[in-house]
């Protein structure tokens, strides 16, 4: 396990507010770390990068597909996107170098999940 994976596990997964998480390198367009068993296809990684740089208004209006599930947009700004569907939610946070994506299940507190991801 590399340092990023350990950070995801220690800071997010162990809190029980986040189900899965991954870190995407914006420059390379690929996942550089993820929690155990959370596979983010490269196409999804590129779509998340694209959502911030070319498509944020459209994401606000139309939502986003991630891993073949539709999520409606609850909140979006230049640094974060918060999406939900009936099964749970998706939090996406952008820094200069990385995008952090995290999922949570229905029944978890979305505001705590958003806060945990944004702090990380």
N, C-alpha and C positions, 0 to 999 in steps of 0.2 A: 504494500500500500504506500503510495507516495504522500507527500505532505498535504497536497490539496485534497486528496481523498480523506485523509485523517481530519483535516479541518472541516470538511463537509459533515463527516460523521459526528465529530465532537461538538460542533457549533449548531448543527441543524437537526440531524436525525435523532440524536439522543434527547433532544427537547421534546420529542413526540409531537411537535407541531408541524413537522415537514415529513412527508412520506418518502420522497425521493428527491435527489438534487444532482445537478451536473454543472460543470464550468466549461464554457465554450471560449476558445481563443478567437477573438474577432479577426485578427490579422491572418490567421491560418484557416479559419472557417471550420474548425473541427473541435470535438470534445477533448479536453486535456485531462479531465478527471470527472468521475461520477461515483455515486454511491453504488454499492453492490447490487447487480442485477438491473440497473437502470440504464438501458441502452437508448441513446438519442441518435437516431439516424442522421447522417450528414445533411440530408435534404432538410430535415427539421431544424438543424443547427443553422443552416444558411437562411432559412425562412425567418428565424428569430432575429438574426443579424439584419436581414433586409427590413423587417418590421420597424426597427429603430431608425434606419437611415433613409429609407425610401417610402415607407408605407404606414407611418404611425397614424395618420388621419383615417386611413382606410381600416386599420385595426380597431380604432375607436368606434367606427360606424358598424363594421361588419363582423368583428370578432376575429378568431384565428383558429386554424386547424393545427393540432399538435398530436403526433402519433395516432393519426386517424380518428381523433375525437374533436368535436367542435366545442370551442369555448367562447362565450360572449364576453366582451370587454366591460369591466366594471370601472376601471381607472387606467389612465395612460398619460405619461408625460415623457420628457426626453430621457429620463433615467430609469423608469420602471413601467411595467405593464402588469395589471392585475386582472385575471380572467377567471370565469367560473363556468361550470356546467352542473348537471344534476348529480354527478358523481364526486365532485370536489372542485379543486381550483388549480390554477397555474400562476405562479409568480415569476416574472422575468425582470431582472435588474441588470443595468448596463454600467460598466465603468469605462475608462479609456481603453483598456486592454481586453477585458473579459465580459462575458454575459453569464450571469448565474441564473439558472432555471430550476425551480422547485415545484413539486406537486404536493397537494394535500387532499385528504379524503373528506367527504361530507361528514359533518359532526365535529371536525376540528375547528378551531377558532381562526378564521381567515385573517383577522387583523393581527393576531399574534404571529402567524406564519409570515405575513408581509413584513412585519417589524423585524423578525429574526433574519430574514433574507436580506433586507436592506441594511441592517447592522453589519452582517457579515461582509 
